[in-house]
């Protein structure tokens, strides 16, 4: 999706006004455009627009009123530049834009944001979103910022929630939130309420249109179906594509390796880009290339590939399609693409990082997103501040997908296998497992498995085992054991997490005396649908559920 404005009104504006450097520039551009030109600017490069004719009618009469909302859960990352650059487009077209910090939605989404942290996270989001907009030259005085609970707790809104609840079926509510709200086998009512509340926001914010990612399409269609039943106008809905993450799937706040945080230091940006999926000639699910398309080109009139003179020297691109063609033809090396994106990205992030160097914003960041590793000793005199290391929660486990690359019998134990397993690191890990009685070497060879990687390495008959291969088991005689299966398409190193516990950093090493895994293991089971679960919450990767083939109701060990 390109939001790039290549030459629009260049003759009328000075260089200082090339990209919304002032309120006057936006006003000049908006006044000079016809309704047709505004329509093209508002809708260009969106994946889908529902209600195009209504949009054209409004633009003939007045400026469009549009809102974009974000649930204040995990930290915003660089993919947020996609909606930010589109908001710049809306302002260029003269739209009245509202940004909603949806704190109540954040809580309803499987409680991903604890109630006691919601206010702090709203403050963090407001500061970081404003810093992003400032970094790309968007004037804040043309925007309206609203917090959800400022109106969502009113008598009128609450009554409308009840009215809507009397109309929306469970099926429609669950379907609407399928790609936005965390899906579990036994959903909470909160997740079912979420889509309806987002629909009501359109009425209470008094807008003509809602803008969001294409993953929200089902919520938008629910709004179009049910708002008229309440006597409210059906709104316009505008959707942009979803940006692939660095690992190939969706860029997500809960998937650490998939995204670059807005406050990541230069060296962290370099490290993440270096590990990013960027196969030579492959333009599909390429997060680095997608960043060029969805973020850099919308904000600038060109993109420069920096490279050594012996490989042709620097090359300036003014059109994304040309970049993609050259990469597909392997005329752009992945290393040069990553280095060039790194340079451009750091220019965007520098003013944001600088703003957050103040003591006030450092304190806000630490309070809104407390680091578990910094709370080892707890806080004396404050019983509420329990150290995360003492909480026995699934996010402390470092569980990953692995690929078995070799299997042989343990030289000193007939019941043990000695395996080499790739877990996405430079070298495979040595794993000793007692599976000889349950699987042949051929059944394990080249198989994707699930590994617990942060147990303390332990010698088993003289050979150190560096991880634990997780299996389902039925203890009744004859005992049956079966390795867990990652979803199809998984790759070595993919993170495995428990739904609702996506955030949080795993312990570097689980201390044997604390028995963290042993305490969690009690509630690790296989459901009746053959899905691996902890307390009925699914074990997942970015691609789907962890399963086993036959051992329904088994334990996980």
ABEGO torsion letter per residue (X at the ends): XBABBAABGAAABBAAAABGABAAAAAAAAAABBAAAAAAAAABGBABBBGAAAAAAAAAABBBBBBBBBBBBBBBBAAAAAAAAAAAAAAAAGBBBBBBBBAAAAAABGGABBAAAAAAAAAAAAAAAAAAAAAAGBBAAABBBBBAAAAAABAAAAAAAAAAAAABBAAAAAAAAAAABBBBABBBAAAAAAAAAAAAAAAAAGBABBBBBAAAAAAAAAAAAAAAAAGBBBBBBBBBBBBBBAAGBBBBAABAAABBBAABBAAAAAAAAAABBBBBGBABGBAAAAAAAAAAAAABABBBBBBBAAAGEBBBBABAAAAAAAAAAGABBAAAAAAAAAAAAAAAAAAAAAAAABAAAAAAAAAABBBAAAAAAEBBGBAABBBAAABBBAAABBBBBBBBABBBBBAABAABBBBBBBAGBABBBBBBBBAAAABBAAAABGBBBBBBAABBBBBBGGBBBABBBBBBBBABOBBBBBBBBBBBGBBBGBBBBBBGAABEBBBABBBAAAGAAAAAAAABBBBAAGBBBBGGBBBBBAAEBBBBAABBGBBBX
